[in-house]
Amino acid sequence: MTVVPRMSHGILSLTIETKEDLYKSYMPFIKNGGLFIPTNRTYQLGEEVFMLLSLIDESDKIPVTGKVVWVTPRAAQGGRVPGIGIQLSQEDATLISKIETYVATLLNSGRRTNTM
């Protein structure tokens, strides 16, 4: 899998290399959009996190601050990947637009994602 999270001094780093991986991580049903971040670390709902996002062909890392709104625990049913979903803010409108442009053709595909 090419979605590679890691912890570095309390900052999450997420690299998404393909549109398929972005589709699996994007959470369009969350107000302002959201991103699922695979991690084994324990987070609480409502916790604020900071992440550096490397998105497909973007040359610069994108700083993102979000609130944890989804938790998939380790050993979840159905072989789900453990991790958290973070809600993006209105200030991330440009990022959300980029994401939705990348995954536009996949959004109604009904394919399985990391959250649904």
Buried (B, 14 or more C-beta within 10 A) or exposed (E): EEBEBEEEEEEBBBBBBEBEBBBBBBBBEBEBBBBBBBBEEEBEEEBEBEBBBBBBEEEEBBEBEBBBBBBBEEEEEEEBBBBBBBBBBEEBEEBBEBBBEBBEEBEEEEEEBBBE
